């Protein structure tokens, strides 16, 4: 995908710093998912790991196929199940809090009760499935002081439809993020889907943290969450932790939503500013006003921004993040109105991304924006301009 | 007192004369009756008296006849004579009344174009010389005025007062009859080309035309240069341009304007108007050299000072100009009185009318520095240089002389040709001015009939001039500004001009070809702006338009204008480079003009490393 500001290509400098999280905001049908899908495809072609957590048919087949064609694994949890290996017992037990978050339970006692149950099950065989966990919770009812919470947790879990085939295990020396994948949670109950999303995030978080702790070379990876407003993004939630601390561990969140205002509180919205890249598609008046106030330096500029943001056509967005302009190597973080130009057949370097996995390891030839030179010729013929599904050839 | 009572006061008066005569005749008759011999004697005496009386009458008659004289005029080939005869037809004397033959005196009736008053023309051809004078028509009806004001009095013989009266009355009668019999002959009232039935003549203070001149025509002289070769003139033209460093585009404009001034009124009575601004040092002198067709000498009929001349004077003089431009000199400082005059003059140019009279001459505004607030619509701006004065436009005079001579010698041929070409051009193009200029170009080249090389050069030169004029007159503000904006972006992207941050690289401010910027503005030196305009193919006037539009739209950083002086477009920057302070005058354009929020800024477009 190419990004054009006016008629000048814009190259995102992904991986040039530790701030690589991305936020896509815009009204429905403005091209967020399409743009994100293309951008992730480009990142994959640059060697970045991309994990898309689709919490229920948020991404269409075409969007998924684009990543699959680039080499991402499609993991349909409802049919294939999910095995989450944790390198240590402690880390596995740590997911108890996030499991309960998905159930809406925020109690230390509840966490303690679940941890105890999970601990019991690990001792039995280093792994357990979700179904086993539910049965175990039921089995232990009325045995000790934690029974009250066990009962509540069991009731909550048992209320929903059939639990998906999820297996948690303790297995040392496993790198969970070695490949790009699409975690398709469609067909799974909403609560379980949320739970799975948290578990996956936690797993990614643990993996990155482990590498950071061991001092290993951290390869930035991207975790995509579309319509993430359905998830808990509080500071203590796993998503909040990934947002605030994840970038340190090479864990970059790519979040897509329609609104920030109304869905999230102001402190949370402020938290999103930590994102390295932000893409604002057409916004509501309220959202546009907030964004323009946040970005503009004076009232005139604010008015222009506001007007533009509320009138952006499909396929155009306001981009904030490190980038370079045209053939220049100078990196700037100014905001730009860009037009997204996608290609049906990617030619590797023809995208709008510069850089490769690894902080500050930007290759010079990439930094020069080879996409411009390469864009001539046959590869151009396959370009599709984003916007109302029309195909335009340049 | 009592004696007077009851009686008439005339009672005591003597008898009346009649009564006395009757009493006397009665006494005489009584006496004659009494004495008959006395009566006979008395009758004879009476008869003698009668005879004597008759004789005296006869003698008186004869004496009177001898005293009578008659005056007659006799015209010979050489003079007009007065012959005095006695009553019996004997010639008493013969004098020369006028020393010219009546056959050599011609009387014509003239009227100047656009005027109602008729003129009496007296033409006297003698062996030695030919005299021609125009007088008011009223002279034809007055012997006294004829004698007092016409040259005929110089040819008067020695006459007595009575004879003089007789002779002048006779001559006046002849003149009056001849004047009445003649047809109306129209002659020009302004200097310049005048097309009569027989041919075209260029009217000015020239040999052969002096008698017909009025004050206006007489104020303009024409430099006539004979024996010219057009190819030599064109070669000289090319050499001149090279010598004085005049751009071909500028030379083309001046040449086109000069030819327009000379030939436009032959093509149409109402030529479309054109105005030219010559901006630069000694622009008035340069205008005088290159654009003036007729020389008004010290009278400076065609030069007006917009700072001081009365508008009524300007108005009246412009109305009487033809085939030579009206020059307006201005200091450019512009007080209220100046603006009033300027608005009037500019209004005439725009409307093509001066109080109902059609404006037929181009207007040339000469100013040292073109003021920022002058309107420029329909005006062609030419930046002049002092070095142009070295030549002074002599080549233009030669070219003009050759064309005038050719036009006059052709009768009405070139005039008709020009009209025909103009009509053809008008059919193809709605733009009258350009149609006329093209027609003039075609006819001028035909008149000159040059060889291939010279023809190609001159044709190209005129085309460049035409192109420049067309480009300047057709400028549209909004489009131009947009073109400037995009053009600068393109040139910066192409690397023609570099963009530097002034705070980081103050030294580049002194280097031409660099655009630099501070926190709020992009800064352009005058030279840089000229280079940009040149790179974008803009004419100089376009640069002025751009400045004006930028200013009007609030994109220019300007000093505050004082009450008298308008705001200037450029500001001064004080730069400190290598511990040396330098003052640079720059055009400061707000960044917003190029840099929209969220778009690639102008300086970023120049990042090509």
HADDOCK unambig.tbl for C-alpha pairs under 7 A between the chains (distance, minus, plus):
assign (segid A and resid 5 and name CA) (segid B and resid 599 and name CA) 6.09 0.50 0.50
assign (segid A and resid 5 and name CA) (segid B and resid 600 and name CA) 6.46 0.50 0.50
assign (segid A and resid 6 and name CA) (segid B and resid 599 and name CA) 6.82 0.50 0.50
assign (segid A and resid 301 and name CA) (segid B and resid 597 and name CA) 6.31 0.50 0.50
assign (segid A and resid 305 and name CA) (segid B and resid 597 and name CA) 6.81 0.50 0.50
assign (segid A and resid 327 and name CA) (segid B and resid 608 and name CA) 5.73 0.50 0.50
assign (segid A and resid 328 and name CA) (segid B and resid 607 and name CA) 5.16 0.50 0.50
assign (segid A and resid 328 and name CA) (segid B and resid 608 and name CA) 5.12 0.50 0.50
assign (segid A and resid 328 and name CA) (segid B and resid 609 and name CA) 5.57 0.50 0.50
assign (segid A and resid 329 and name CA) (segid B and resid 609 and name CA) 6.93 0.50 0.50
assign (segid A and resid 335 and name CA) (segid B and resid 598 and name CA) 5.37 0.50 0.50
assign (segid A and resid 336 and name CA) (segid B and resid 598 and name CA) 3.89 0.50 0.50
assign (segid A and resid 336 and name CA) (segid B and resid 599 and name CA) 5.47 0.50 0.50
assign (segid A and resid 337 and name CA) (segid B and resid 598 and name CA) 4.92 0.50 0.50
assign (segid A and resid 337 and name CA) (segid B and resid 599 and name CA) 5.96 0.50 0.50
